[in-house]
Amino acid sequence: MSELTETEKQSLEEIPHPSLPEGSSLYGGTKVFPDYQAEPGQSYFTLIHGIAHESSVSFVAILQATRALRKGFESAIYFYGPGSMNCMATRGFPTTGNSAFPGEHNINDQLKTFIKEGGKVYCCRFGLSLHGLREEDLIEGVIPTHPLDVQDALIHYARKGAIINSTYMW
């Protein structure tokens, strides 16, 4: 590192670092709402329109759907539009499956977990086509759907009385 100027040293020393030792609580841990569990027959439906790695919205929605599944809800996720890109098993660099940066496969891994634990994942074929993505490159277990299914899936889950979480980027 090059030599620091007096003002750079002064700026560095104004606030001691680290200000708190590792492991210090920054936030309280009180959970305000009850830890609700699903009642028999309840559903949780998530729509995702966000692009992988462009926003945390898609990943958080998958985590929420997984949590609902673990609470006993019939849980399904529907990817459409650019959100369809989240379902690709061919993500990676320089080869598929390799992460170019930490967390590149968070979405892939969480979707595999969600499917393995009994969740359903749907992916719009038109959303795939908009980005030149191939249906055969979907993560194993992802169910490809017709473009007209987006609205009918929403109606289906609404009629079942599902809790609906719709995420949209843009």
ABEGO torsion letter per residue (X at the ends): XBBBBAAAAAAAAABBOBABBBGBBABBABBABBBBBBBBGBBBBBBBABBBGABAAAAAAAAAAAAAAAAGBBBBBBBBEAAAAAABAABEOABBGBBABBGAAAAAAAAAAAAAAGBBBBBBAAAAAAAGBBAAABBBGBBBBBAAAAAAAAAAAAAAGBBBBBBBBX
